[in-house]
Amino acid sequence: MHLSAGPNPTMPTCSAVLLIHNAGWVASQDHWVLSPRITLGNFEGSRFVQIYHRLVRERHLDGGVPLDHRAYALIDLRGVGRYGLSTSTHEPDCVITQLANLIAIMAGVPLTYSRQIVSADGFRADLETEALHVARGQQDSLETHGIVFTDERLAQLTRAWATVTALRPGEGGQHLAGALGYFSEAWQAHALDETCLHLAAVLEALFAPPGTLGTPAEITRAMVRCVGGSAEERARLGRLVQQFYEVRADFVEVPYESAAIDAVVAVFQEVALLLERILTTPALVAVFTSEPARVQWLGAGPAQ
């Protein structure tokens, strides 16, 4: 929505803050209003530095050593209450789950070592906290770079968030909602073979013809068409997705061969870019939030 100067936004009485690890804040101002209920901001210099460090000291969080959080998301829970937040980071309707997943999509890497702090008194004394997105083995492979919040990235996040929160699965948005849910499972999976299966499920949710899981060839053609680009770029992506499907077929037998790992990591990043493109392109939002439009698009001709 817009950038705001000053390190501290208005603090709702009942609210939660998500501290984001391995992130850089290089936006031109200290916080960004993503929606009427959510503000993203620069952790450094914010009120949350003192709150987090006090919790580390008093409750010996994170082994008594503050982690290198660089950004935060403040969520207004008034009218919802703290129980509006799920205790599971895999719950698709939880605002923390949706927001963390969207950040992972836009950054192309998983979130690791986040911390949620919930308060009913404006972060004075009533504080509940838990660690989220604790790093798992596959994240060592997927975390190829850090998360960076720029003005451009924040504007893209805002557009994508508006799409996510407007999804109505019962009214045609079930394929896009399902794809987002599978992507969330992909970067939070315990092992890379699980990530592989969830990424395949993302592609099937978006591109499989009605009533089928789709063949690898059908899904590859649809993904390449959706992503677009030059003939050379489309050919490269087609080869990569074909390799990914070959890896998926025998991942149980050779789960940690370097070629298999490289293929899954590369497709993870391509799927993140794909979801970002869909969420921020009105024409594609219209396709993937209407089943008749999706069916028509799958049967149509040249790339968009």
C-alpha contacts under 8 A as a table, 3 or more apart, distances in Angstrom:
res1	aa1	res2	aa2	distance
1	M	32	W	7.17
1	M	33	V	5.48
1	M	34	L	5.43
1	M	35	S	6.56
1	M	155	A	7.25
1	M	158	T	6.41
2	H	32	W	5.61
2	H	33	V	5.53
2	H	34	L	7.40
3	L	28	S	7.77
3	L	29	Q	5.88
3	L	30	D	7.48
3	L	31	H	5.81
3	L	32	W	4.31
3	L	33	V	6.42
4	S	29	Q	5.77
4	S	30	D	6.44
4	S	31	H	5.40
4	S	32	W	5.93
4	S	33	V	7.56
5	A	29	Q	5.16
5	A	30	D	5.61
5	A	31	H	6.76
6	G	9	P	7.48
6	G	29	Q	7.45
6	G	30	D	5.90
6	G	31	H	7.50
7	P	30	D	5.37
7	P	31	H	6.92
7	P	41	G	7.72
7	P	42	N	7.20
7	P	45	G	6.13
7	P	46	S	5.01
7	P	47	R	7.60
8	N	30	D	7.99
8	N	31	H	7.73
8	N	46	S	5.67
8	N	47	R	6.39
9	P	31	H	7.36
9	P	39	T	7.68
11	M	15	S	7.79
11	M	122	G	5.95
12	P	15	S	5.83
12	P	76	D	5.86
12	P	77	L	7.75
12	P	78	R	7.31
12	P	122	G	6.00
13	T	78	R	7.27
13	T	119	S	7.45
13	T	120	A	5.60
13	T	121	D	5.01
13	T	122	G	4.38
13	T	123	F	7.90
14	C	76	D	6.50
14	C	77	L	5.27
14	C	78	R	5.42
14	C	81	G	6.62
14	C	82	R	7.22
14	C	118	V	7.76
14	C	119	S	5.71
14	C	120	A	4.12
14	C	121	D	6.20
14	C	122	G	6.37
15	S	74	L	7.13
15	S	75	I	5.52
15	S	76	D	4.62
15	S	77	L	4.73
15	S	78	R	7.00
15	S	81	G	7.92
15	S	82	R	7.30
15	S	118	V	5.92
15	S	119	S	5.59
15	S	120	A	6.49
15	S	122	G	7.09
16	A	74	L	5.92
16	A	75	I	5.16
16	A	76	D	6.74
16	A	77	L	7.01
16	A	82	R	7.72
16	A	116	Q	6.81
16	A	117	I	5.51
16	A	118	V	4.16
16	A	119	S	6.19
17	V	72	Y	6.57
17	V	73	A	5.46
17	V	74	L	4.39
17	V	75	I	6.03
17	V	116	Q	5.70
17	V	117	I	5.30
17	V	118	V	6.49
18	L	72	Y	5.43
18	L	73	A	5.04
18	L	74	L	6.54
18	L	96	I	7.66
18	L	114	S	6.69
18	L	115	R	5.63
18	L	116	Q	4.57
18	L	117	I	6.59
19	L	43	F	7.69
19	L	69	H	6.11
19	L	70	R	7.64
19	L	71	A	6.16
19	L	72	Y	4.52
19	L	73	A	6.70
19	L	114	S	5.46
19	L	115	R	5.06
19	L	116	Q	6.38
20	I	23	A	6.40
20	I	69	H	5.46
20	I	70	R	6.30
20	I	71	A	5.19
20	I	72	Y	5.52
20	I	73	A	7.78
20	I	111	L	7.41
20	I	112	T	7.89
20	I	113	Y	7.50
20	I	114	S	5.05
20	I	115	R	7.08
21	H	67	L	7.40
21	H	68	D	6.04
21	H	69	H	4.30
21	H	70	R	6.13
21	H	71	A	7.23
21	H	111	L	7.21
21	H	112	T	6.32
21	H	113	Y	5.94
21	H	114	S	5.67
22	N	68	D	6.79
22	N	69	H	6.46
22	N	70	R	6.78
22	N	111	L	7.99
22	N	112	T	7.54
22	N	146	G	5.51
22	N	147	I	6.35
23	A	69	H	6.98
23	A	70	R	5.25
23	A	71	A	6.21
23	A	146	G	5.67
23	A	147	I	4.39
23	A	148	V	5.51
23	A	149	F	7.46
24	G	70	R	5.74
24	G	71	A	6.92
24	G	146	G	7.36
24	G	147	I	6.07
24	G	148	V	4.50
24	G	149	F	6.05
25	W	41	G	7.74
25	W	42	N	5.67
25	W	70	R	6.65
25	W	71	A	6.40
25	W	148	V	5.94
25	W	149	F	4.89
25	W	150	T	6.70
26	V	148	V	7.09
26	V	149	F	5.94
26	V	150	T	5.32
26	V	151	D	7.83
27	A	30	D	7.06
27	A	149	F	6.15
27	A	150	T	4.38
27	A	151	D	4.95
28	S	150	T	7.64
28	S	151	D	6.67
29	Q	32	W	7.56
30	D	41	G	5.62
30	D	42	N	5.29
31	H	39	T	6.75
31	H	40	L	5.55
31	H	41	G	3.90
31	H	42	N	6.17
32	W	39	T	5.62
32	W	40	L	5.17
32	W	41	G	6.07
32	W	154	L	7.43
33	V	36	P	7.12
33	V	38	I	6.30
33	V	39	T	4.45
33	V	40	L	6.40
34	L	37	R	7.80
34	L	38	I	5.46
34	L	39	T	5.41
34	L	40	L	6.67
34	L	154	L	7.86
34	L	157	L	7.65
34	L	158	T	5.45
34	L	161	W	7.78
35	S	38	I	5.12
35	S	39	T	6.96
35	S	158	T	7.49
37	R	75	I	5.67
37	R	76	D	4.90
37	R	77	L	7.72
38	I	73	A	6.71
38	I	74	L	5.60
38	I	75	I	4.67
38	I	76	D	6.43
39	T	73	A	5.63
39	T	74	L	5.11
39	T	75	I	6.71
40	L	71	A	7.28
40	L	72	Y	5.68
40	L	73	A	4.39
40	L	74	L	6.30
41	G	71	A	5.65
41	G	72	Y	5.33
41	G	73	A	6.42
41	G	74	L	8.00
42	N	45	G	7.42
42	N	46	S	6.88
42	N	70	R	6.32
42	N	71	A	4.71
42	N	72	Y	6.45
43	F	46	S	5.35
43	F	48	F	6.72
43	F	49	V	6.58
43	F	69	H	6.75
43	F	70	R	4.95
43	F	71	A	4.45
43	F	72	Y	5.69
44	E	49	V	6.74
44	E	70	R	6.28
44	E	71	A	7.54
45	G	49	V	6.88
46	S	49	V	5.86
46	S	50	Q	7.99
47	R	50	Q	5.87
47	R	51	I	6.71
48	F	51	I	4.88
48	F	52	Y	5.88
49	V	52	Y	5.32
49	V	53	H	6.08
50	Q	53	H	5.16
50	Q	54	R	6.00
51	I	54	R	5.24
51	I	55	L	6.35
51	I	123	F	7.56
52	Y	55	L	5.12
52	Y	56	V	6.21
52	Y	66	P	7.83
53	H	56	V	4.97
53	H	57	R	6.21
53	H	66	P	6.47
54	R	57	R	5.12
54	R	58	E	5.98
55	L	58	E	5.16
55	L	59	R	5.44
55	L	60	H	7.08
55	L	61	L	6.60
56	V	59	R	5.58
56	V	60	H	4.81
56	V	61	L	4.44
56	V	62	D	6.81
56	V	63	G	7.97
56	V	64	G	5.46
56	V	65	V	6.86
56	V	66	P	6.40
57	R	60	H	5.36
57	R	61	L	7.29
57	R	64	G	6.27
59	R	64	G	7.99
60	H	63	G	5.88
60	H	64	G	4.44
60	H	65	V	7.93
61	L	64	G	5.34
61	L	65	V	7.41
61	L	66	P	7.81
62	D	65	V	5.88
62	D	66	P	6.55
62	D	67	L	7.11
69	H	72	Y	7.92
77	L	80	V	5.13
77	L	81	G	5.21
77	L	82	R	6.44
77	L	84	G	7.29
78	R	81	G	5.88
80	V	83	Y	7.22
80	V	84	G	5.34
81	G	84	G	5.53
81	G	85	L	8.00
82	R	85	L	5.82
82	R	118	V	6.83
82	R	119	S	7.72
82	R	120	A	7.69
83	Y	86	S	6.76
84	G	94	C	7.25
85	L	94	C	5.59
85	L	95	V	6.70
85	L	96	I	7.03
86	S	89	T	7.15
86	S	91	E	6.52
86	S	94	C	5.45
88	S	91	E	5.56
89	T	94	C	7.70
89	T	96	I	7.31
89	T	97	T	5.37
89	T	132	L	7.13
89	T	133	H	7.51
90	H	97	T	6.49
90	H	184	S	7.26
90	H	185	E	6.94
91	E	94	C	5.62
91	E	97	T	6.49
92	P	97	T	6.22
92	P	98	Q	6.53
92	P	181	G	6.25
93	D	97	T	7.27
93	D	98	Q	6.98
94	C	97	T	5.20
94	C	98	Q	6.30
95	V	98	Q	5.07
95	V	99	L	6.00
96	I	99	L	5.18
96	I	100	A	5.89
97	T	100	A	5.30
97	T	101	N	5.98
97	T	184	S	7.92
98	Q	101	N	5.21
98	Q	102	L	6.15
98	Q	164	V	7.90
99	L	102	L	5.07
99	L	103	I	6.24
99	L	161	W	7.79
100	A	103	I	5.14
100	A	104	A	6.23
100	A	111	L	7.08
101	N	104	A	5.04
101	N	105	I	6.19
101	N	180	L	7.72
101	N	183	F	7.62
101	N	184	S	5.51
102	L	105	I	4.99
102	L	106	M	6.18
102	L	157	L	7.46
102	L	160	A	7.65
102	L	161	W	7.40
103	I	106	M	5.19
103	I	107	A	5.99
103	I	111	L	7.91
103	I	157	L	7.48
104	A	107	A	5.16
104	A	108	G	5.59
104	A	109	V	5.30
104	A	110	P	5.13
104	A	111	L	6.19
104	A	272	A	7.78
105	I	108	G	5.14
105	I	109	V	7.12
105	I	272	A	4.71
105	I	273	L	7.12
105	I	275	L	6.92
105	I	276	E	6.44
106	M	153	R	7.61
106	M	157	L	7.06
106	M	272	A	6.77
106	M	273	L	7.28
106	M	276	E	6.08
107	A	146	G	7.80
107	A	147	I	5.55
107	A	148	V	7.33
107	A	272	A	7.91
108	G	268	F	7.51
108	G	269	Q	5.25
108	G	272	A	5.42
108	G	273	L	7.13
109	V	142	L	6.10
109	V	143	E	5.22
109	V	144	T	6.87
109	V	145	H	7.00
109	V	146	G	7.35
109	V	147	I	7.35
109	V	187	W	7.82
109	V	269	Q	7.43
110	P	139	Q	6.80
110	P	142	L	6.84
110	P	143	E	6.17
110	P	187	W	5.44
110	P	188	Q	7.47
111	L	114	S	6.88
111	L	133	H	6.22
112	T	132	L	7.61
112	T	133	H	4.99
112	T	134	V	5.59
112	T	135	A	5.24
112	T	139	Q	7.99
113	Y	131	A	6.60
113	Y	132	L	6.02
113	Y	133	H	5.35
113	Y	134	V	4.84
113	Y	135	A	6.35
114	S	131	A	6.01
114	S	132	L	5.00
114	S	133	H	5.79
114	S	134	V	7.29
115	R	129	T	7.09
115	R	130	E	5.92
115	R	131	A	4.51
115	R	132	L	5.49
116	Q	129	T	5.49
116	Q	130	E	5.54
116	Q	131	A	6.34
116	Q	132	L	6.85
117	I	127	L	6.49
117	I	128	E	5.59
117	I	129	T	4.33
117	I	130	E	6.83
118	V	123	F	7.79
118	V	127	L	5.72
118	V	128	E	5.11
118	V	129	T	6.24
119	S	122	G	6.09
119	S	123	F	5.31
119	S	124	R	7.90
119	S	125	A	7.98
119	S	126	D	5.38
119	S	127	L	4.85
119	S	128	E	6.47
120	A	123	F	7.22
120	A	126	D	6.11
120	A	127	L	7.61
121	D	124	R	5.92
121	D	125	A	6.96
121	D	126	D	5.97
123	F	126	D	6.45
123	F	127	L	6.40
124	R	127	L	7.59
131	A	134	V	6.89
133	H	188	Q	7.02
135	A	139	Q	6.20
135	A	140	D	7.91
136	R	139	Q	5.56
136	R	140	D	7.43
136	R	188	Q	7.67
136	R	189	A	7.57
136	R	190	H	5.73
136	R	191	A	7.36
137	G	140	D	5.88
137	G	141	S	7.80
137	G	190	H	6.56
137	G	191	A	6.08
137	G	192	L	7.75
138	Q	141	S	5.49
138	Q	142	L	6.46
138	Q	189	A	7.39
138	Q	190	H	6.61
138	Q	191	A	5.06
138	Q	192	L	4.95
138	Q	195	T	7.85
139	Q	142	L	4.78
139	Q	143	E	5.54
139	Q	187	W	7.15
140	D	143	E	5.62
140	D	144	T	7.86
141	S	144	T	6.77
141	S	261	I	7.55
141	S	265	V	6.86
142	L	187	W	7.78
142	L	265	V	5.70
142	L	268	F	7.67
143	E	146	G	7.25
149	F	153	R	5.90
149	F	154	L	6.34
150	T	153	R	5.04
150	T	154	L	6.06
151	D	154	L	5.20
151	D	155	A	6.27
152	E	155	A	5.17
152	E	156	Q	6.34
153	R	156	Q	5.07
153	R	157	L	6.12
154	L	157	L	4.90
154	L	158	T	6.19
155	A	158	T	5.11
155	A	159	R	6.49
156	Q	159	R	5.19
156	Q	160	A	6.17
156	Q	280	T	6.84
157	L	160	A	5.06
157	L	161	W	5.89
158	T	161	W	5.10
158	T	162	A	6.28
159	R	162	A	5.32
159	R	163	T	6.59
159	R	279	L	7.41
159	R	280	T	5.73
160	A	163	T	5.12
160	A	164	V	6.25
160	A	276	E	7.20
160	A	279	L	4.94
160	A	280	T	5.31
161	W	164	V	5.00
161	W	165	T	6.09
162	A	165	T	5.42
162	A	166	A	6.17
163	T	166	A	5.21
163	T	167	L	6.41
163	T	279	L	6.04
163	T	280	T	7.60
163	T	285	V	7.55
164	V	167	L	5.46
164	V	177	A	7.93
164	V	279	L	7.47
167	L	173	G	5.68
167	L	177	A	6.99
167	L	289	T	7.30
168	R	171	E	5.34
168	R	172	G	6.83
168	R	173	G	5.31
168	R	174	Q	7.24
168	R	289	T	7.95
169	P	172	G	5.72
169	P	173	G	4.18
169	P	174	Q	3.95
169	P	175	H	7.60
169	P	177	A	6.38
170	G	173	G	6.68
170	G	174	Q	6.46
171	E	174	Q	7.55
171	E	289	T	7.66
171	E	290	S	7.32
172	G	175	H	7.48
172	G	288	F	7.68
172	G	289	T	4.94
172	G	290	S	4.34
172	G	291	E	5.25
173	G	176	L	5.59
173	G	177	A	6.02
173	G	288	F	6.45
173	G	289	T	3.95
173	G	290	S	6.18
173	G	291	E	7.63
174	Q	177	A	5.02
174	Q	178	G	5.77
174	Q	289	T	7.26
175	H	178	G	5.08
175	H	179	A	6.13
175	H	205	A	5.21
175	H	206	L	5.62
175	H	288	F	6.61
175	H	289	T	7.32
176	L	179	A	5.02
176	L	180	L	6.23
176	L	205	A	7.16
176	L	206	L	6.39
176	L	288	F	5.83
176	L	289	T	6.65
177	A	180	L	5.19
177	A	181	G	6.26
178	G	181	G	5.05
178	G	182	Y	6.22
178	G	202	V	7.26
178	G	205	A	6.27
179	A	182	Y	5.18
179	A	183	F	6.20
179	A	201	A	7.12
179	A	202	V	4.33
179	A	203	L	7.18
179	A	205	A	5.51
179	A	206	L	6.46
180	L	183	F	5.12
180	L	184	S	6.29
180	L	202	V	7.21
180	L	275	L	7.86
181	G	184	S	5.13
181	G	185	E	6.45
182	Y	185	E	5.02
182	Y	186	A	6.12
182	Y	198	H	5.36
182	Y	199	L	6.84
182	Y	201	A	6.34
182	Y	202	V	5.55
183	F	186	A	4.83
183	F	187	W	6.58
183	F	198	H	6.51
183	F	199	L	6.31
183	F	202	V	6.27
184	S	187	W	5.74
184	S	188	Q	6.35
185	E	188	Q	5.08
185	E	189	A	5.67
185	E	195	T	7.34
185	E	198	H	6.47
186	A	189	A	5.35
186	A	194	E	6.91
186	A	195	T	4.26
186	A	196	C	7.23
186	A	197	L	7.79
186	A	198	H	5.05
186	A	199	L	6.12
187	W	195	T	6.50
188	Q	195	T	7.95
189	A	192	L	7.20
189	A	194	E	5.88
189	A	195	T	5.70
190	H	194	E	6.96
190	H	195	T	7.98
191	A	194	E	5.47
191	A	195	T	6.53
192	L	195	T	4.80
192	L	196	C	6.14
192	L	255	P	7.54
192	L	261	I	7.67
192	L	264	V	7.82
193	D	196	C	4.98
193	D	197	L	6.49
193	D	248	R	7.81
193	D	251	F	6.27
193	D	252	V	7.14
193	D	255	P	6.35
194	E	197	L	5.15
194	E	198	H	6.28
195	T	198	H	5.19
195	T	199	L	6.13
195	T	264	V	7.91
196	C	199	L	5.25
196	C	200	A	6.36
196	C	248	R	6.40
196	C	264	V	6.19
197	L	200	A	5.15
197	L	201	A	6.31
197	L	248	R	7.05
198	H	201	A	4.88
198	H	202	V	6.32
199	L	202	V	5.02
199	L	203	L	6.57
199	L	267	V	7.93
199	L	268	F	6.92
199	L	271	V	7.51
200	A	203	L	5.26
200	A	204	E	6.22
200	A	245	Y	7.99
201	A	204	E	4.96
201	A	205	A	5.99
202	V	205	A	5.24
202	V	206	L	6.45
203	L	206	L	5.27
203	L	207	F	5.84
203	L	208	A	7.49
203	L	219	I	6.73
203	L	223	M	7.60
204	E	207	F	5.28
204	E	208	A	4.82
204	E	213	L	5.89
204	E	214	G	6.55
204	E	219	I	6.87
205	A	208	A	6.26
206	L	288	F	7.29
207	F	214	G	7.42
207	F	218	E	7.78
207	F	219	I	5.48
207	F	222	A	6.10
207	F	223	M	7.12
207	F	298	L	7.20
208	A	212	T	6.21
208	A	213	L	5.30
208	A	214	G	4.33
208	A	215	T	7.65
208	A	218	E	7.36
208	A	219	I	6.22
209	P	212	T	5.74
209	P	213	L	7.13
209	P	214	G	5.91
209	P	295	V	7.08
209	P	298	L	7.19
210	P	295	V	7.23
214	G	218	E	6.12
214	G	219	I	6.29
215	T	218	E	5.17
215	T	219	I	6.24
216	P	219	I	5.23
216	P	220	T	5.92
216	P	242	Q	7.25
216	P	245	Y	6.67
217	A	220	T	5.15
217	A	221	R	6.16
217	A	242	Q	7.75
218	E	221	R	5.34
218	E	222	A	6.31
219	I	222	A	5.12
219	I	223	M	6.08
220	T	223	M	5.18
220	T	224	V	6.09
220	T	238	G	6.16
220	T	241	V	6.22
220	T	242	Q	7.05
221	R	224	V	5.26
221	R	225	R	6.14
221	R	238	G	7.28
222	A	225	R	5.08
222	A	226	C	6.12
222	A	298	L	6.91
223	M	226	C	5.05
223	M	227	V	6.16
223	M	274	L	7.99
224	V	227	V	5.28
224	V	228	G	6.01
224	V	234	R	5.73
224	V	237	L	6.51
224	V	238	G	6.31
225	R	228	G	5.19
225	R	234	R	7.78
225	R	302	P	7.22
225	R	303	A	4.55
225	R	304	Q	6.72
226	C	274	L	7.73
226	C	303	A	6.48
226	C	304	Q	6.43
227	V	234	R	7.92
227	V	274	L	6.25
227	V	277	R	7.56
228	G	233	E	7.95
228	G	234	R	6.47
228	G	303	A	6.05
228	G	304	Q	6.56
229	G	232	E	7.96
229	G	233	E	5.74
229	G	234	R	6.12
230	S	233	E	5.07
230	S	234	R	6.13
231	A	234	R	5.13
231	A	235	A	6.12
232	E	235	A	5.13
232	E	236	R	6.21
233	E	236	R	5.10
233	E	237	L	6.21
234	R	237	L	5.16
234	R	238	G	6.07
235	A	238	G	5.03
235	A	239	R	6.27
236	R	239	R	5.25
236	R	240	L	6.24
237	L	240	L	4.99
237	L	241	V	6.15
238	G	241	V	5.33
238	G	242	Q	6.12
239	R	242	Q	5.09
239	R	243	Q	6.15
240	L	243	Q	5.08
240	L	244	F	6.17
240	L	263	A	6.98
240	L	266	A	7.84
240	L	267	V	7.21
241	V	244	F	4.83
241	V	245	Y	6.29
241	V	267	V	6.85
242	Q	245	Y	5.24
242	Q	246	E	6.41
243	Q	246	E	5.05
243	Q	247	V	6.21
243	Q	263	A	6.79
244	F	247	V	5.01
244	F	248	R	6.14
244	F	260	A	7.73
244	F	263	A	5.62
244	F	264	V	6.33
244	F	267	V	7.03
245	Y	248	R	4.96
245	Y	249	A	6.29
246	E	249	A	5.25
246	E	250	D	6.94
247	V	250	D	5.60
247	V	251	F	5.51
247	V	260	A	5.76
247	V	263	A	7.52
247	V	264	V	8.00
248	R	251	F	5.16
250	D	253	E	5.50
250	D	254	V	6.48
250	D	255	P	7.88
251	F	254	V	5.14
251	F	255	P	4.65
251	F	260	A	7.51
252	V	255	P	5.54
254	V	257	E	5.85
254	V	260	A	7.69
255	P	260	A	6.87
255	P	261	I	7.60
256	Y	260	A	6.66
256	Y	261	I	6.27
257	E	260	A	5.34
257	E	261	I	6.34
258	S	261	I	5.08
258	S	262	D	6.05
259	A	262	D	5.11
259	A	263	A	6.18
260	A	263	A	5.17
260	A	264	V	6.33
261	I	264	V	5.28
261	I	265	V	6.16
262	D	265	V	5.21
262	D	266	A	6.03
263	A	266	A	5.18
263	A	267	V	6.13
264	V	267	V	5.15
264	V	268	F	5.99
265	V	268	F	5.01
265	V	269	Q	6.45
266	A	269	Q	5.32
266	A	270	E	6.30
267	V	270	E	4.82
267	V	271	V	5.90
268	F	271	V	5.20
268	F	272	A	6.23
269	Q	272	A	5.04
269	Q	273	L	6.30
270	E	273	L	5.06
270	E	274	L	6.08
271	V	274	L	4.82
271	V	275	L	6.15
272	A	275	L	5.24
272	A	276	E	6.17
273	L	276	E	5.02
273	L	277	R	6.10
274	L	277	R	5.11
274	L	278	I	6.29
275	L	278	I	5.08
275	L	279	L	6.02
276	E	279	L	5.19
276	E	280	T	6.12
277	R	280	T	5.42
277	R	281	T	5.90
277	R	284	L	7.94
278	I	281	T	5.41
278	I	282	P	7.77
278	I	284	L	5.21
278	I	285	V	5.83
278	I	288	F	7.96
279	L	282	P	7.64
279	L	284	L	7.49
279	L	285	V	6.07
280	T	285	V	7.51
281	T	284	L	5.43
281	T	285	V	6.16
282	P	285	V	4.95
282	P	286	A	6.20
283	A	286	A	5.23
283	A	287	V	6.52
284	L	287	V	4.90
284	L	288	F	6.21
285	V	288	F	5.35
285	V	289	T	5.98
286	A	289	T	5.48
286	A	290	S	6.41
286	A	293	A	7.30
287	V	290	S	5.78
287	V	291	E	7.57
287	V	293	A	5.01
287	V	294	R	4.91
287	V	297	W	6.94
288	F	291	E	6.98
288	F	293	A	7.29
288	F	294	R	5.63
289	T	293	A	7.96
289	T	294	R	7.73
290	S	293	A	5.20
290	S	294	R	6.10
291	E	294	R	4.94
291	E	295	V	6.04
292	P	295	V	5.16
292	P	296	Q	6.13
293	A	296	Q	5.07
293	A	297	W	6.02
294	R	297	W	4.97
294	R	298	L	6.09
295	V	298	L	5.17
295	V	299	G	6.41
296	Q	299	G	5.23
296	Q	300	A	6.14
297	W	300	A	5.03
